[in-house]
């Protein structure tokens, strides 16, 4: 009997203690919810204090945009920010839906690579309605008054491509394959190469055969227009391609007609395959844009905007309606002579990746 009584009393004490603990937690949850949240889920509290960045890409088709995405994610994490990435796959309506999704996630700032430089102004408007600052990344959104436009000097990109082509083509026919007509960068690049080429055209040293615009930067379009021109028997001495992907399409067409390496081709972005073509001699040059510097500056500026700190940027660019802050970086021309001291030295591509033979060996 004594043992039973002791056991019964012990169980009673245990039940009273359990009940007391349960009541204590109920009291804390009801009257001190902040304490409860911090104690029960410290990681959530830490995440809630992080700056949340939304990154909307118009496309991930080209190699360079994959680099941009990966470097931006890394830089954001290094600086203690969270980043949510969405890719619109060249679809304007999808980009608007994805921007709305990012805004619904409670982002503090939107980094936007517009698929269409005009239609994307609606995305900026949606962000502004919620008081969210917007950075126009690499591509400018027109008539939208973004908080910051950050990019490389696209006019200079066009100038460099024309200057390098004229080193080899002092007389002759040039074919131009621009990028997408809905990307404002293409218009700035055109402004750059026109500035260099027009005096030669007016002096009748250079003849521009045609100037095409590749929808969605499709390299297949570049292949098609160059192929058709060669089928007509047109003599082409040089090609300005809007980027290295278009240069690839053009070079494939030249290869079909056995002109690969005989026609000088220039591009931009320093894609790996373009670098391989440069050392092989089938592409004359590319314009290298150190994306890590662009991404690092973007994340730093994004954090400043969220914290309402001054950007201290004096330069402005006209977006068709407003003058907006313009953080500009300088592009670098790269050919066979300086590829090692630029692209390879920076680690943008590895030497063993660039100097690869056709059979796959190094």
Secondary structure as UniProt FT lines:
FT   HELIX           2..31
FT   HELIX           33..40
FT   HELIX           42..48
FT   STRAND          52..57
FT   HELIX           63..78
FT   TURN            79..80
FT   STRAND          82..87
FT   TURN            89..90
FT   HELIX           92..104
FT   TURN            105..106
FT   STRAND          109..112
FT   TURN            117..120
FT   HELIX           121..129
FT   TURN            130..131
FT   STRAND          133..137
FT   TURN            142..143
FT   STRAND          148..152
FT   HELIX           154..168
FT   STRAND          172..178
FT   TURN            181..182
FT   HELIX           184..202
FT   TURN            203..204
FT   STRAND          206..213
FT   HELIX           215..217
FT   HELIX           219..231
FT   TURN            232..233
FT   STRAND          238..241
FT   HELIX           244..256
FT   TURN            257..258
FT   TURN            260..262
FT   STRAND          264..268
FT   HELIX           272..280
FT   STRAND          285..288
FT   HELIX           291..306
FT   TURN            307..308
FT   STRAND          316..318
FT   STRAND          323..329
FT   STRAND          332..334
FT   TURN            336..339
FT   HELIX           340..344
FT   TURN            345..347
FT   HELIX           351..354
FT   TURN            358..359
//
